[in-house]
Amino acid sequence: MITKAQPAWPGHVLVAGIVIAVAMLLYARGNGPAPGSEQHAALPAGPADLRGFRTNAWMLPSDTLLGFVEVPAGPFIMGSGKSTDPLAFDNERWSQEQAQGTVDVPAFYIGRFEVTVAQFQMFVAATSRKIESQALASPPAHPVVFVTWPDALAYCRWLEAELKSFSATPAALKDRLNEGWHVTLPSEAEWEKAARSADGRRYPWGNDAGSGSANLATQNTVPVGSIACPDCAYGLSDLSGNVWEWTRSPYQPYPYDPADDSSTIGADALWVMRGGGFNDSEQMGRATTRGAADPGVRRPFIGFRIVLTRN
């Protein structure tokens, strides 16, 4: 059963199976700084530094596939329960009969990092989209926050169009875009498969909480990729902690059915978030923890990452 609890910040968010009712849908919008006028804070060297991103490709990561990482097709274990994980919340349980289920997910590509302030700034500058001014207030390599669900989807649509027309888009991505694949938010199943891999791990790095591989129980976000996670599946960063990540799946009870993701589009839905935020406990940073929020919510602990998918 879903119950109400006090939130950790002003305003309300549904977190980890405890529905924290959203106070009001506030669309407080502000203009971001003019392109090129933002102040870039000094950043550490390494994957979080802007030197690891392409200034001529919308500040995407400068690796072979512009930060997209392939997750191969195949089944994985989804969901959890007290019998498999004492920290599991009730809304993670697959059914009354079983704690977990198996879901077969087609191949997709997911962002290695959460979408950054610098990347989102490129979108705002190109489209003049009205957003919460605080979304662009963090250093450029930090994950963008204060973004609504529609803001995140608008960024995805814009980036998809740019990648289709960009002459230097890697062939593997261009081919899939030409075949009808889309840049969008991950489904709940895609996100969890990326976090758990095929071995059903509790955290993106394994079954033990205390690895130091996530920005949890802290006071603020950190630059994307700045916390090493050598054991994380597919070489992905920050799937646990830093910011909660929007998905394209409406919040509803398990068992998960991918058809439900499209059947409720346009309904008055809460949308699933995954991964936990910087000030959450390790319990919230597990790979199976489910949160959700009203699509209009803007919070300092909610961001997103993107996928390229056929669905």
Buried (B, 14 or more C-beta within 10 A) or exposed (E): EEEEEEBEEEBBBBBBBBBBEBEEEBEEBEEBBEEEEBEEEEBEEEBBBBEBBBEEBBBBBBBEBBBBBEBEEEEBBBBBBEEBBEBBBBBBBBEEEBBBBEBEBEBBBBBBBBBBBBBBBBBBBBEEBEBBBBBBBBBBBBBBBBBBBEBBBBBBBBBBEBBEEBEEBBEEBBEBBEEEBBBBBBBBBBBBBBBBBEEBBBBBBBEEBEBEBBBBBBEEBBBBBBBEBEEBBBEBBBBBBBBBBBBBBBBBEBBBEBEBBEEBEEEEBBBBBBBBBBBBEBBBBBBBBBBBBBBBBBBBBBBBBBBBBEB
